[in-house]
Amino acid sequence: MRHRCLLLLAGVLLLCALPSVAVAHTELVRADPTDGAVLAESPGLARLWFSGDITASRSTARLVDEHGVMVLGAGVVAGSGDPRVIAVQLPRLADGTYGLLWEAVAARDSHTTSGTVTFSVGHSGALSVHRPSTSGGVLVRWVWLLALAGIVGPLALVVFVLRVPSDPIALAARQRLLIAAACSAVVAIGIHHTGLRLVCLVVLCALVGLVLTERVASVVLLVPIGGLMWLEATGSHAAALSSGHFAALLADAVHAFAGLLWLGAVPALLLVFWHGPRTELARSLRRPFSVVAAGSVLLVLVSGLYSAGLQVATPRWLIASTYGRLLLLKTALLGVIGLLGLLNAWRLRRRSVPRHTIAAEATVGALLLVAVAALVGQSPPAGAKADVPPALARSGFVVDLVVTVSATPNQPGVNWLTVIADSSRRPAPAPLGGVDLRIGDQTVPLQRLTDTRYFATYRAASAGAVRMVAVLHRGGREYAVPLDWNVSSPAVSVAPGRRLAPYVDGAALLLLELGVGVGAWWLIRGPGGRR
């Protein structure tokens, strides 16, 4: 009797264990990139590891951008060698936020599990700012920068150098500069013909016309130029920083103005000396032009060093990232332009017009703007990453319908919303016609992935509680399932390593003090000053 009881107990325990084995479904255990990762550069391959073997021929993964549009060129790699892994080959991805929608079929029981892995290239999804990185985007950006240099450089000469021409030759040169700036503004309007940039450009053209007719002073031209520089800053990498926001924007605006002034004023000199050498004109322009050029160089260096400390986390990222390498290339080209500028200043001091070296400096400046256009399309390795909270899942039911909504990464910014809506009856009374989500006052339509799985993206403006209602359409009727969604605030941690900012900030401060000291000495020792 004792042996019979023991056999009966063992049989009961075995029967209890069998269902647990049967329902041990295959789940995602880790992913590369990890969920919520912020990557400095586009990954070439994404991999998903599961707790059990999967059927590769029936498992799928698709890549979508933050608008829910499928990204072409992404596909599952056949025969990855590991029965528990789904490998997805990725194309070159532009800066932005992406979601990898996966569906795995277990090899043991054919049970299907699904989910979403989100990651960002170049910046946090909460601060998603799309920037062009294709060759076409770089070309358009380069032409835009050339047009801005063609505006800022000539007008800076008009405002600061040829303020009140005293002879017909200087007056004619001033008119040529104003006309060249107006033509550059027309080119810029062809690129940005909407928004506040268009307003600034139109105002600029109108003011140029008034200055040509001598109805207003040339100094008013600085107002629309300042507006354009501020708009450039608000569309730069500085706009995505979470701290030091205003100082970073101001530094970017100053950097843009000083750099475009320097690069635009050099070719503008060719317009000044259009009709051959003008020794007396060169003599009169040498002093004010030297002040403007030296001031712009100082501002470029100081603001550039400060911005580099904000955008690049550690010195090694100057070599390890595309952004850092482009930044070094830009610095090298600035050095070449600086040497050519010193040569031009020396030749102007000898009262000659260095046309060829001015043209060479302008050419290197155009190449520098190519590097700047490519730099804007890259994401800075700022070294900060978000500690992403786990995905939030909420469930509810109405009649026979069970609805589960998961939000990934459940933080301010773009979130991937996956909805699983199924009937608890077998067979279901009727198929679903579609599912919508009402989030606040907005209705978000969902894309159908399978008969029971739906998908959409939604940008949460801030952290906090959000009212969400899932609306299911079936048989001409609507069924509403209210769900509570609480958007979390991710903490930001800084990557370990020696920071670049203290070094470049110290160098910027030293340069600024040196520049102020040299400027004061030059004013005292210059003509009309006290020795």
Protein Blocks (a to p, Z undefined) as FASTA:
>chain_A
ZZmmmmmmmmmmmmmmmmmmmmmccddfbdcddehiacfbdcfbdcdddfbdcdfklgcc
ddddfkopacehiacdehkhpakbccdddddddedddddddddddfklopacddddddde
hiafklcccddfbfklmmmmmmmmmmmmmmmmmmmmmmmmmmmacbfklmmmmmmmmmmm
mmmmmmmmmmmmghjklmmmmmmmmmmmmmmnopacfklmmmmmmmmmmmmmmmmmklmp
cghklmmmmmmmmmmmmmmmmmmmmmmmmmmmmnopafklmmmmmmmmmmmmmmmmmmmm
mmmmmmmmmmpmbfmlmmmpmklmmmmmmmmmmmmmmmmmmmmmmmmmnopacfklmmmm
mmmmmmmmmmmmmmmmpccdehpacdddddddddddehjbccdddddehiahjddddddd
ddfbdcdfbdcfbdcddehjbccddddfblmbccdddddfbgcdddddddddeehiacdd
ddddddddddddddedddfklmmmmmmmmmmmmmmmmmmmmmmmmghiaZZ
